[in-house]
Amino acid sequence: MPTWFTPATALCGLMFAVSPFLIANAPYESTMGLVQKIFYVHLPSAWMFLIAAIVCGVASVRFLFRGDARHDRLAWAAAELVVLFGIVTLVTGPLWARKAWGVWWQWDVRLTASLIGWMVSVAYLLLRKYGGPGSDKLAAGLALFGMANVPFIYISVNYWRTIHPTTSVVPTLPTSFGLPLWFSTVTFLLLFVLLLRARVRLEEQRAQLDSLYLSADA
Amino acid sequence: MFARVVWLVLRKDLMVEVRSLEIAYTTLFFAVSCVLVFAFALVQEGQPPVDGAAGILWISIAFAGTLALGRAFERERQSETLRALLLAPAARPAVYVGKLLGIITLLVAGEIVLVPLVALLFQAPLLSRPIWLAVILLSGTIGFSAVGTLFAAMLVRARSRDVLLPVLLYPITVPVIIAGVRATAALLQPDVDAEILRFWLSLLVCFDIVFVTLALWTFESLMTD
């Protein structure tokens, strides 16, 4: 592990311990009240969900055309984080929506696109786990098709009315809301980087072990 | 040369199929059973669900399509003929297009039976605008099969391919299903909104173009060991 890993893990743990206090001290939003505080977990995890999906897609395409196993390991690690942060996003979203919109789920464009993206990454992991030898390339192909699919899902679902708030809200937030939000975003980003690094490291060691076994047999 | 390889692969597939009719019969019977299960579940006291026909038609096509894709490549796997096809001195994309056209032919043949059946059981005026319906069905089938043929070909060597095919295929083909169902539902309205119809149809055509291009582009690298 790189030298920065342990201090960064400690810092991440500390930030996760501090953030509930910041969130508790943030002012109540005038119309939604207490439930709006889910937003400090929902939005950062949704952003990590998106970043992980982009990392997975780009790494997969590079693996598919260059064949470098490092990109493949990165794509695999990122796909697991898509599933992880996707679960956080898809659980906190309906909890908030129940209070804000009065329904648990709405077939709006962002919700649908997130759900499908999450399903593609679950399919990716299933393929890697149960596909047997050669499934690394197939999974990379799936990731490529999943990325190409995003605009189509957006256009097709957008044809219905969209009730999800747009991202243009975020830069205009007053500081009292903005500080806990950015603090928790940085915390989630740190967690994302740490998990990605640890997961890639695990895969590297596994590959090393495999090559050692092969050389021992030979 | 390209067109010739496509034609030879297509002719081979159709000839094998016509001799046994295995995939055609089993897939068709499966699709019919699907429609019947929906009819038992959803038609109550002779009243079909409002706007149900379009969805049921497309679900049956998607289910039957998955089955046909799996079987078509299982046959190639059993006798190792896919390896022979890929070893042949022919462009890989041409092999893909040949297989794709074979699957589309099979599915279109199935749809010819499915459409009147759904129209009958769900009392939907599906056949009142046959040309529009044919265009929607064909463009949806091309999009679904373009992704399906590539994935089924990729999965030939994978373990648990029977389960993995639908798991991979359905999330990717969601836009095809949405656009197909919406376009068909728009067609079933008493007065057709041409703008809605045109929107969904152009989405389907764009999907077809993008995914056929992507599949042709990646088929070579995905099918190399």
Boltz contact constraints between the chains, C-beta under 6 A:
constraints:
  - contact:
      token1: [A, 64]
      token2: [B, 221]
      max_distance: 6.0
  - contact:
      token1: [A, 116]
      token2: [B, 171]
      max_distance: 6.0
  - contact:
      token1: [A, 116]
      token2: [B, 174]
      max_distance: 6.0
  - contact:
      token1: [A, 119]
      token2: [B, 171]
      max_distance: 6.0
  - contact:
      token1: [A, 120]
      token2: [B, 171]
      max_distance: 6.0
  - contact:
      token1: [A, 123]
      token2: [B, 167]
      max_distance: 6.0
  - contact:
      token1: [A, 123]
      token2: [B, 168]
      max_distance: 6.0
  - contact:
      token1: [A, 123]
      token2: [B, 171]
      max_distance: 6.0
  - contact:
      token1: [A, 126]
      token2: [B, 167]
      max_distance: 6.0
  - contact:
      token1: [A, 127]
      token2: [B, 164]
      max_distance: 6.0
  - contact:
      token1: [A, 130]
      token2: [B, 160]
      max_distance: 6.0
  - contact:
      token1: [A, 131]
      token2: [B, 158]
      max_distance: 6.0
  - contact:
      token1: [A, 132]
      token2: [B, 158]
      max_distance: 6.0
  - contact:
      token1: [A, 132]
      token2: [B, 159]
      max_distance: 6.0
  - contact:
      token1: [A, 134]
      token2: [B, 157]
      max_distance: 6.0
  - contact:
      token1: [A, 135]
      token2: [B, 158]
      max_distance: 6.0
  - contact:
      token1: [A, 137]
      token2: [B, 222]
      max_distance: 6.0
  - contact:
      token1: [A, 138]
      token2: [B, 154]
      max_distance: 6.0
  - contact:
      token1: [A, 141]
      token2: [B, 218]
      max_distance: 6.0
  - contact:
      token1: [A, 141]
      token2: [B, 222]
      max_distance: 6.0
  - contact:
      token1: [A, 142]
      token2: [B, 168]
      max_distance: 6.0
  - contact:
      token1: [A, 145]
      token2: [B, 172]
      max_distance: 6.0
  - contact:
      token1: [A, 148]
      token2: [B, 214]
      max_distance: 6.0
  - contact:
      token1: [A, 149]
      token2: [B, 172]
      max_distance: 6.0
  - contact:
      token1: [A, 152]
      token2: [B, 175]
      max_distance: 6.0
  - contact:
      token1: [A, 152]
      token2: [B, 207]
      max_distance: 6.0
  - contact:
      token1: [A, 153]
      token2: [B, 175]
      max_distance: 6.0
  - contact:
      token1: [A, 156]
      token2: [B, 175]
      max_distance: 6.0
  - contact:
      token1: [A, 156]
      token2: [B, 178]
      max_distance: 6.0
  - contact:
      token1: [A, 156]
      token2: [B, 179]
      max_distance: 6.0
  - contact:
      token1: [A, 156]
      token2: [B, 203]
      max_distance: 6.0
